[in-house]
Amino acid sequence: MMSSKFDIVVYGATGFTGQLVAEYLAEHYKGDGLTWAMAGRSKDKLASVRDAIGAPADTPLIVADSSDVASLKAMVGQAKSVISTVGPYQLYGNDLVAACVEAGVDYFDLCGEPIWMRQVIDKHEAAAKASGARIVFSCGFDSVPFELGAFFVQEEAKRVFGTPASRVKGRVRDLSGTLSGGTAASAKATFDAVAKDLSLVAILKDPFALTPGFKGPKQPQGNRPAYEEDLQSWAAPFMMALINTRNVHRANMLMGFPYGKEFIYDEMVLTGAGEKGEANAKLVMAANTEKTGPNAPKPGEGPSKEERENGRYDLLYVAIAPDGRQVRASVKGDRDPGYGSTAKMISECAICLLRDASDVPAGIWTPGAAMKDKLVKRLVDHAGLTFTVEK
């Protein structure tokens, strides 16, 4: 693969999130030796996005279309790695993943579609290992801060308890910003797929859907409001738990079960104490339904620059020892989760694998399992995330 022209090709660079990724690379990796290109269906649109984001006039533009396999193969043939922001991946991702696997090229996406991810694992994992490709799913808000939050609090648990905890809670303390139109479209595509093939329901409901051959213990369902005594707060269902919990269990398996085979992990949103907290928990439940309903944002739509920059998130991680002792850690992001922070995270995932973790073996990975503390460091140094042990 040494003849590859580009370290990274951003595929979908004319879409809302793809444009933010290209803008991030143009701004933060100018003159540092990183070679990258923008790819999408229309050369004219690519050129206008390139100019709008202030990328250099000689930024290479590649025309590629998810419905034209030859164009995808030609694009992949010029790349060491491809960042794909073109979802829903179950509709537009199959041929690109296959092309990357065949060519031994690294692939990064923002996928939150567990059924499709399982299908890709079953179909391509052996071939990826054989070709040298490293396929890395879920490199955005789902599920990087959650997967690394679990990893980070377990590192602290090892220090304090002498061993990782078999029970970890992930709790959203604060979230300001919008989910992307792409996230809503992915949820809709998943529901549509399930409606057509009811056998997929079992995969969707299975916390171990992404750990083929391994089934762990029963997990909390987290599907209704509950009061949590140890956190002195009501907790409501978190709509992204459906993908994040699966990725955390897959990461545990890929790393060789450092959290143990009896590991229990769930995610919820903290809504406060008392009657107000309970009322808020019920409001969150109602809002979850709305986010994938007819009023959800459309792909390509998203918040303004000001809204992205004023967004943030604060995630609490609680590792609980068998004797009830706890260690706590937080993960915070400085931009809205669905776009501003996500664009930085997927960019840094690709650069981390390229530069800091080039020895990671081929296969189908989660970002955290592949890059561990190297990715934590890079996200702290470059992407506005903070990881803190809480007393």
C-alpha positions as CSV (number, residue, x, y, z in Angstrom):
1,M,0.0,0.0,0.0
2,M,3.0,2.3,0.0
3,S,2.0,3.8,-3.4
4,S,-1.1,5.3,-1.8
5,K,-1.4,9.0,-2.6
6,F,-3.4,10.0,0.4
7,D,-3.2,9.4,4.1
8,I,-7.0,10.1,4.4
9,V,-9.8,10.4,1.9
10,V,-12.9,12.1,3.4
11,Y,-15.8,10.4,1.6
12,G,-19.1,12.4,1.8
13,A,-17.3,15.7,2.0
14,T,-20.2,17.7,0.6
15,G,-22.6,16.4,3.3
16,F,-23.1,18.3,6.6
17,T,-20.8,16.2,8.7
18,G,-18.3,15.4,5.9
19,Q,-17.8,19.1,5.4
20,L,-17.0,19.6,9.1
21,V,-14.4,16.8,8.9
22,A,-12.8,18.4,5.8
23,E,-12.9,21.8,7.5
24,Y,-11.2,20.4,10.6
25,L,-8.4,18.7,8.6
26,A,-7.9,21.9,6.6
27,E,-7.7,24.1,9.7
28,H,-5.7,21.8,12.1
29,Y,-3.4,19.8,9.8
30,K,-2.2,22.5,7.4
31,G,1.4,22.1,6.6
32,D,2.0,19.2,8.9
33,G,2.6,16.6,6.2
34,L,-0.8,14.9,6.3
35,T,-2.0,14.2,2.8
36,W,-5.7,14.1,2.3
37,A,-8.4,14.4,-0.3
38,M,-12.2,15.2,-0.5
39,A,-14.5,12.8,-2.2
40,G,-18.2,12.9,-3.1
41,R,-20.6,12.5,-6.0
42,S,-20.1,15.9,-7.7
43,K,-16.8,17.6,-8.5
44,D,-18.5,21.0,-8.7
45,K,-20.0,20.6,-5.2
46,L,-16.7,19.4,-3.9
47,A,-14.9,22.4,-5.3
48,S,-17.5,24.8,-3.8
49,V,-17.2,23.1,-0.3
50,R,-13.4,23.2,-0.6
51,D,-13.5,27.0,-1.2
52,A,-16.2,27.6,1.4
53,I,-14.2,25.9,4.2
54,G,-11.0,27.6,3.3
55,A,-9.1,24.4,2.3
56,P,-6.1,25.0,0.0
57,A,-7.1,25.4,-3.7
58,D,-5.0,22.4,-4.6
59,T,-6.9,20.1,-2.2
60,P,-7.5,16.9,-4.3
61,L,-11.1,16.2,-5.3
62,I,-12.2,12.6,-6.1
63,V,-15.6,11.8,-7.7
64,A,-17.1,8.7,-6.1
65,D,-20.6,7.5,-5.7
66,S,-22.0,4.7,-3.4
67,S,-24.0,3.3,-6.4
68,D,-20.9,3.0,-8.6
69,V,-18.6,0.3,-7.3
70,A,-15.8,1.1,-9.8
71,S,-15.7,4.7,-8.6
72,L,-15.4,3.5,-5.0
73,K,-12.6,1.0,-5.8
74,A,-10.7,3.8,-7.7
75,M,-11.1,6.1,-4.7
76,V,-10.0,3.4,-2.2
77,G,-7.0,2.6,-4.4
78,Q,-5.6,6.0,-3.8
79,A,-6.0,5.9,0.0
80,K,-4.3,4.6,3.1
81,S,-7.6,5.2,5.0
82,V,-11.1,6.4,4.2
83,I,-13.4,8.4,6.5
84,S,-17.0,7.7,5.5
85,T,-19.7,10.1,6.6
86,V,-22.2,8.7,4.1
87,G,-25.0,7.0,6.0
88,P,-27.3,5.3,6.7
89,Y,-24.5,2.8,6.2
90,Q,-26.9,-0.1,5.8
91,L,-28.1,1.7,2.6
92,Y,-24.9,3.3,1.3
93,G,-22.0,1.5,3.1
94,N,-21.8,-2.1,1.9
95,D,-19.7,-1.6,-1.3
96,L,-17.3,0.8,0.3
97,V,-16.5,-1.5,3.2
98,A,-16.1,-4.4,0.8
99,A,-13.7,-2.3,-1.3
100,C,-11.6,-1.3,1.7
101,V,-11.5,-4.9,3.0
102,E,-10.4,-6.1,-0.5
103,A,-7.7,-3.5,-0.9
104,G,-6.4,-3.7,2.7
105,V,-7.3,0.0,3.3
106,D,-8.3,1.3,6.8
107,Y,-11.9,2.5,7.1
108,F,-13.6,4.8,9.7
109,D,-17.3,5.7,10.0
110,L,-19.9,7.2,12.3
111,C,-22.1,4.1,12.4
112,G,-24.7,3.6,15.0
113,E,-26.5,0.7,13.3
114,P,-25.9,-2.5,15.3
115,I,-27.7,-4.8,12.9
116,W,-25.6,-3.7,9.9
117,M,-22.4,-3.7,11.9
118,R,-23.1,-7.4,12.9
119,Q,-23.7,-8.3,9.3
120,V,-20.4,-6.7,8.3
121,I,-18.5,-8.5,11.1
122,D,-19.9,-11.8,10.0
123,K,-19.3,-11.2,6.3
124,H,-15.9,-9.4,6.3
125,E,-13.9,-10.0,9.5
126,A,-11.8,-12.9,8.3
127,A,-11.1,-11.2,4.9
128,A,-10.1,-7.9,6.7
129,K,-7.6,-9.8,8.9
130,A,-6.2,-11.5,5.7
131,S,-6.0,-8.3,3.6
132,G,-4.6,-6.0,6.3
133,A,-7.6,-3.7,6.5
134,R,-8.6,-2.2,9.8
135,I,-12.3,-1.4,9.8
136,V,-13.2,0.9,12.7
137,F,-16.9,1.6,13.3
138,S,-18.6,4.2,15.5
139,C,-15.9,6.9,15.6
140,G,-18.2,9.8,16.6
141,F,-20.3,10.7,19.6
142,D,-21.5,7.1,19.2
143,S,-19.5,5.6,20.7
144,V,-16.1,7.1,21.3
145,P,-16.6,9.1,24.6
146,F,-18.7,6.3,26.0
147,E,-16.4,3.4,25.1
148,L,-13.4,5.4,26.3
149,G,-15.3,6.5,29.4
150,A,-15.7,2.9,30.4
151,F,-12.0,2.2,29.6
152,F,-10.8,5.2,31.6
153,V,-12.8,4.5,34.7
154,Q,-11.7,0.9,34.6
155,E,-8.0,2.0,34.5
156,E,-8.8,3.9,37.7
157,A,-10.7,0.9,39.2
158,K,-7.5,-1.2,38.6
159,R,-5.5,1.4,40.5
160,V,-7.9,1.7,43.4
161,F,-9.4,-1.8,43.7
162,G,-6.5,-3.7,42.2
163,T,-8.8,-5.1,39.5
164,P,-11.3,-3.8,37.0
165,A,-15.0,-3.6,38.1
166,S,-17.5,-6.1,36.8
167,R,-20.2,-3.4,37.0
168,V,-19.9,0.1,35.4
169,K,-22.6,2.7,35.0
170,G,-22.4,5.3,32.2
171,R,-24.6,8.3,32.9
172,V,-25.2,11.4,30.9
173,R,-25.1,14.4,33.3
174,D,-25.4,17.2,30.7
175,L,-26.0,17.3,27.0
176,S,-26.4,20.4,25.0
177,G,-26.7,20.2,21.2
178,T,-28.6,18.2,18.6
179,L,-28.4,14.7,17.3
180,S,-27.6,14.8,13.6
181,G,-30.0,14.2,10.7
182,G,-27.8,11.3,9.8
183,T,-28.4,9.7,13.3
184,A,-32.2,10.1,12.8
185,A,-32.0,8.6,9.3
186,S,-29.9,5.7,10.6
187,A,-32.5,4.9,13.3
188,K,-35.3,5.1,10.7
189,A,-33.4,2.8,8.3
190,T,-32.9,0.3,11.1
191,F,-36.6,0.3,12.1
192,D,-37.5,-0.1,8.4
193,A,-35.1,-3.0,8.0
194,V,-36.6,-4.7,11.1
195,A,-40.2,-4.2,9.8
196,K,-39.2,-6.1,6.7
197,D,-37.4,-8.9,8.5
198,L,-38.6,-9.6,12.0
199,S,-35.7,-12.0,12.6
200,L,-33.5,-8.9,13.0
201,V,-35.4,-7.9,16.2
202,A,-33.3,-10.5,18.1
203,I,-30.1,-8.8,17.0
204,L,-31.4,-5.3,17.8
205,K,-32.4,-6.4,21.4
206,D,-29.3,-8.3,22.2
207,P,-26.7,-6.5,24.3
208,F,-24.1,-8.9,22.9
209,A,-25.1,-8.4,19.2
210,L,-21.5,-7.3,18.4
211,T,-19.7,-10.1,20.2
212,P,-20.3,-13.1,17.9
213,G,-19.8,-16.4,19.8
214,F,-19.9,-14.7,23.3
215,K,-22.9,-14.1,25.5
216,G,-22.4,-12.4,28.8
217,P,-24.8,-12.0,31.8
218,K,-28.2,-10.4,31.8
219,Q,-27.9,-6.6,31.4
220,P,-30.1,-3.8,32.8
221,Q,-32.7,-2.8,30.2
222,G,-32.7,0.9,31.1
223,N,-36.0,1.4,29.3
224,R,-37.9,3.2,32.0
225,P,-37.3,6.0,34.5
226,A,-35.7,4.9,37.8
227,Y,-34.4,6.5,41.0
228,E,-30.7,5.7,41.7
229,E,-29.9,5.9,45.3
230,D,-26.1,5.9,44.9
231,L,-26.3,8.9,42.5
232,Q,-29.2,10.7,44.4
233,S,-30.9,11.2,41.1
234,W,-33.6,10.0,38.8
235,A,-32.4,8.4,35.6
236,A,-34.2,8.2,32.2
237,P,-33.6,6.0,29.2
238,F,-30.8,7.2,26.8
239,M,-31.6,6.7,23.2
240,M,-27.9,6.0,22.2
241,A,-27.5,3.3,24.8
242,L,-28.7,0.9,22.1
243,I,-25.5,1.3,20.2
244,N,-23.0,2.4,22.9
245,T,-23.6,-0.6,25.2
246,R,-23.0,-3.0,22.3
247,N,-19.7,-1.3,21.4
248,V,-18.5,-1.4,25.0
249,H,-19.2,-5.1,25.2
250,R,-17.4,-5.6,21.8
251,A,-14.4,-3.6,23.1
252,N,-14.2,-5.8,26.2
253,M,-14.1,-8.9,24.0
254,L,-11.6,-7.5,21.5
255,M,-9.2,-6.5,24.3
256,G,-9.4,-10.1,25.7
257,F,-12.1,-9.4,28.4
258,P,-10.1,-7.2,30.8
259,Y,-13.4,-6.2,32.4
260,G,-14.2,-9.9,32.9
261,K,-16.8,-12.1,31.2
262,E,-19.5,-11.2,33.8
263,F,-19.2,-7.5,33.0
264,I,-22.5,-5.5,33.4
265,Y,-22.8,-2.1,31.7
266,D,-25.6,0.3,31.1
267,E,-26.3,3.9,30.1
268,M,-29.0,6.4,31.3
269,V,-29.6,10.1,31.5
270,L,-29.5,11.7,35.0
271,T,-32.4,14.1,35.4
272,G,-32.1,15.3,39.0
273,A,-33.6,14.5,42.4
274,G,-37.2,14.7,43.8
275,E,-40.4,15.2,41.9
276,K,-38.8,17.5,39.4
277,G,-36.2,14.9,38.6
278,E,-39.0,12.3,38.1
279,A,-41.0,14.6,35.9
280,N,-37.8,15.4,33.8
281,A,-37.1,11.7,33.4
282,K,-40.6,11.2,31.9
283,L,-40.0,14.2,29.6
284,V,-36.8,12.7,28.3
285,M,-38.6,9.4,27.5
286,A,-41.2,11.3,25.5
287,A,-38.5,13.4,23.7
288,N,-36.6,10.2,22.7
289,T,-39.6,9.1,20.6
290,E,-39.8,12.5,18.9
291,K,-36.1,12.4,17.8
292,T,-36.7,9.7,15.3
293,G,-40.3,10.8,14.4
294,P,-41.5,12.9,11.5
295,N,-40.0,16.1,12.9
296,A,-36.5,14.7,13.2
297,P,-33.7,16.6,11.3
298,K,-33.1,15.4,7.8
299,P,-29.6,14.2,6.6
300,G,-27.6,17.2,5.5
301,E,-29.4,19.5,8.0
302,G,-27.7,20.5,11.2
303,P,-27.1,23.3,13.7
304,S,-25.4,26.6,13.0
305,K,-21.7,27.2,13.7
306,E,-22.7,29.1,16.9
307,E,-24.9,26.3,18.1
308,R,-22.2,23.7,17.4
309,E,-19.6,25.8,19.3
310,N,-22.0,26.4,22.3
311,G,-22.8,22.7,22.6
312,R,-21.2,20.4,25.1
313,Y,-21.6,17.1,27.0
314,D,-20.7,15.7,30.4
315,L,-20.7,12.0,31.0
316,L,-20.3,10.3,34.4
317,Y,-18.7,6.9,34.7
318,V,-19.1,4.9,37.9
319,A,-17.2,1.6,38.5
320,I,-18.6,-0.4,41.4
321,A,-16.6,-3.0,43.3
322,P,-18.3,-6.2,44.7
323,D,-18.0,-4.6,48.2
324,G,-19.9,-1.5,47.0
325,R,-16.9,0.8,46.8
326,Q,-17.0,3.2,43.8
327,V,-14.6,5.1,41.6
328,R,-16.0,7.8,39.4
329,A,-14.7,9.5,36.3
330,S,-16.0,12.0,33.8
331,V,-15.7,12.6,30.1
332,K,-16.5,16.1,28.8
333,G,-16.6,17.5,25.3
334,D,-16.4,21.2,24.3
335,R,-18.7,21.2,21.2
336,D,-22.2,19.9,20.4
337,P,-22.0,16.1,20.3
338,G,-23.6,15.2,17.0
339,Y,-21.5,17.5,14.8
340,G,-18.8,19.7,16.3
341,S,-17.3,17.1,18.6
342,T,-18.0,14.2,16.2
343,A,-16.1,15.8,13.3
344,K,-13.0,16.2,15.5
345,M,-13.3,12.7,17.0
346,I,-13.5,10.8,13.7
347,S,-10.6,12.9,12.2
348,E,-8.4,12.1,15.3
349,C,-9.3,8.4,15.2
350,A,-8.0,8.2,11.7
351,I,-4.8,10.2,12.5
352,C,-4.3,8.2,15.7
353,L,-4.4,4.8,13.8
354,L,-2.1,6.2,11.1
355,R,0.5,7.8,13.3
356,D,0.3,6.7,16.9
357,A,-1.1,3.1,16.6
358,S,0.1,1.9,13.3
359,D,0.9,-1.5,14.8
360,V,-2.7,-2.3,15.5
361,P,-3.5,-5.6,13.7
362,A,-6.0,-5.9,10.9
363,G,-9.6,-6.7,11.7
364,I,-12.9,-5.1,12.6
365,W,-12.4,-2.8,15.6
366,T,-14.0,-0.3,18.0
367,P,-11.9,2.8,18.3
368,G,-11.1,2.4,22.0
369,A,-10.2,-1.3,21.8
370,A,-7.9,-0.5,18.9
371,M,-6.2,2.6,20.2
372,K,-6.9,2.7,24.0
373,D,-4.9,5.4,25.9
374,K,-3.3,6.6,22.7
375,L,-6.7,7.7,21.5
376,V,-7.5,9.2,24.9
377,K,-4.3,11.3,24.7
378,R,-5.0,12.5,21.2
379,L,-8.6,13.5,22.0
380,V,-7.4,15.5,25.0
381,D,-4.5,17.1,23.1
382,H,-6.5,17.9,19.9
383,A,-10.2,17.4,20.1
384,G,-11.4,19.3,23.2
385,L,-12.2,16.2,25.4
386,T,-11.3,16.0,29.0
387,F,-11.0,12.8,31.1
388,T,-11.1,13.4,34.8
389,V,-11.1,11.1,37.9
390,E,-13.7,12.5,40.2
391,K,-13.3,12.4,44.0
